[in-house]
Amino acid sequence: MSGTENSNTETVLQVQNLSKTFPIYDNPARRLMELMLPWAASSPKQYQALDDISFSLKKGETVGIVGQNGAGKSTLLQCICNTLTPSSGDIHCKGKIAALLELGAGFNPEFTGRENIYLNGSIYGLTNEQMEERFDSICAFADIGEFIEQPVKTYSSGMFVRLAFAVIVHVDADILIIDEALAVGDALFSQKCMRFLEDFKENGSILFVSHDSSAVTRLCDRAIWLEKGKLRCEGTAKEVTEGYLEHIYAKQQDISISTFQSPPEEPMAEHVPEFEYWHDGRQDFLAGSSLRNDIKLQPFDTTSSSFGTGKAEIIDVFLRNEDGKKLSYAVGGEKAVVEIRFRALEELQSVIVGFLFKTIQGQVLFGDNSYLSLKNNPVVVKAGQVYKAQFAISLPYLVSAEYVMSAGVASGTQDEHVQHCWCHDALVMNVLSDHMVHGLIGLHMSYCHIKPV
């Protein structure tokens, strides 16, 4: 995978051939012997936490780091922050780094929240006068109330994160390093942090570690994937997170990753059953204006990457209108039928078919599958037969941009299933116009009244 490059942007962090090993002792006595009598002690085993890692971070760029537990993510960040010394390699940094690593790092548990604010300010090179000026703003961001005067050893993990994040927001950093911190915060605070990080990206740089692939794709320009201390791949956030999720899924299900390229069969127009539809009261106006939510639909991409057991293959994905005709253009707010055609290569029990609508960067907007609708009548498919799954929906309104739809065929239940074919970016959609004011998705509005009560 190749990442995006901007040669006109200054590099603020350069990691070159970085490695880190830790000695592993059989028991504490051997560790003591090496300290006291190094010439007499046998060499301990070495654990390679990082192995020849190289990457760069440019000004205004956000790079995500993904990988399973033990992959070396935290070790890498600690080396960059100078809390660990690399065994070999170089790290070159321009500007001030502020880091939110493990919970409680940089805090004295006996000190109050107020005292720890000043302590952390001094660590980052700020004077007491500067911290005094920012204290009220830090407290407002943390929003932990009177607990600011209590020892931090009494804090919950969420309160720790609130205070630590509030501090690094106010220390004039050039580079922020965030290691899984948002995972323990509540939803509202996590959204506040994400909004801050979006604004910070305009002038600062961020290294962001998270197991939440949607957060990585939403926030990051590029990503790197660490596996067993090695850099497995580097590329756009969407490419890397999709590859990482494929790998995790294949490992959990003990399946191989396969790519299918069967040509789609052109579907004929067909009858679409009537389904309930809440008409938007603005639809007639929008239909006759430049604000109509026109959506251009690209043909199914037979070369889009996919993975699964290989027991089924998706051969076409498209939309029909209420007259049953295959669409090359659709309109937001109107009825549509999502149709996914697939070929079973083996007989499969309890088949589930689903789809996800995503931004071109990979952020999931909405999606669904057949499980709940067919739970009481599980579907069995026969080898060699082509099947179609249809989902009658009302298309939401979408902001003018490019979107993709992924589709999948699995078997099992909602919670435990085996993926036979998951097709990334099966259908590409270009929204050409819209009336949206806020958000990414617009809802149907049957009526709007303003009148005396």
C-alpha positions, 0 to 999 in steps of 0.5 A: 500500500502506498500512502499519500505524500505532500512534498511541500509540507515540512516533516515534523517527525522522522522515525528511522530504523527504530528498534527496541529490545527488552531483556527477559529473565527466567527469575528475579535472581538472574536479573539481580545477578546481572546487575551485581555481577554482569561478567558472571551472569549469562546473557538473558533472552531478548524480546524484540518489541520494535524491529526496524520501524521507519515512517514520517509525520508532516506538519498538519498531518494525522497518522493513525497507528493500528495493530493488535495488543502487543504489536509495539504501538505503545512502545513506539510512542514511548520511544518518540516521547523519550520515556523509553530509550531505543535500542537502535535507530533515530528519531528526529522531531521539530516542535513540542510534543504533548502526549496522552499515553497510559492512564495516570502517566505524568500525574502524582496520585497524591496531588489534587487535580489542580496541583497536577495541572500545574505539575504537567504545565511545568513538565511541558515548559509553561510557567505558573503564570501561564498555567494560571491564565489557562486554569479556568479554560482547562477546568471547563474542558475537563468538566469534572466539577469540584473533583478538581480539588480532590487527589487524583487517586480518587478519580475514575479512569474517565475523569483521569482522561478528561483532566489529562486531555484538557491539559494537553489541549492547553500546552501549545503543542506542535505534535499531539500523541494520543494512545487509546485515551478516548476509549475510556471516555464517555460519548459526549466527551469523546465527541468534544475531543474529536472536535478539538482534534479536527480543529488542531489538524489545521496547524498541528500534527497528530499520532493517533492510536485506536482500535476504532477503525471508524475513528482512524478513518475519520481523523487520519490522513494516513495510517501504519499497521504494526504487527509483532514489532514490525511495520506491516504496511503503510498507506491511506487510513482507509486502505490500512484499516480495511486491510487490518480488519480483513486480517483480524477477521480472517485470523478469528475465523481461520479463513483465507483472504480471497478476491473475486472478479466474476463479471455481473449479469445484467439484471432485467426490470422486475416488479418491486413489491409496495412498501410503506413510505413516509413522503417528504413534504419538501419533495415536490419543491426539491424535485423542481430545483437545483437542490434535488439530491441527485446521486450518480451510481457507478456500475458494480466494480468487479475488481474491488477488493474482497475477502472471505472463505470463498464459499460465496461470491458477490457478482453484482450490487445495484439499486432499483427504483419503485418500478423495478428498473436498474438505476444509473441515477437515484434521488435522495429522499425517494424509494429505492431497492438495494439489490445484492446478487451472489453465487453460492459455491457451496451449500450454506445454512442460515445465510445473512446478506448485508451492506454498509454505506460509507464516505469515500474515506471509510467512515460508516454512515449507515447499513443493515442486513437480512438477519432480523428480517429472516431470523424465523425463516433461515435461508439455505442456499445451494451450491452453484445457484445465483441468489439476490437479496433485496432491501427496500429503503427510503434513500437518505439525503446525502451531502454532495461528495463521493460515497461507497457501498460495501456488501457482504454474504455470511452465515450464522447469527448477528453475533457469531457468523462466518464471512464468506465474501465481503466486498469493499467499495462494491458500488461507488456513488457521486452525490451531485447536489444537495440542500443539506445545512448540517451533518452528513445525512438528511432525514425525511421531514413529512411536515413542519409547522410554526403556530401558536400553542 
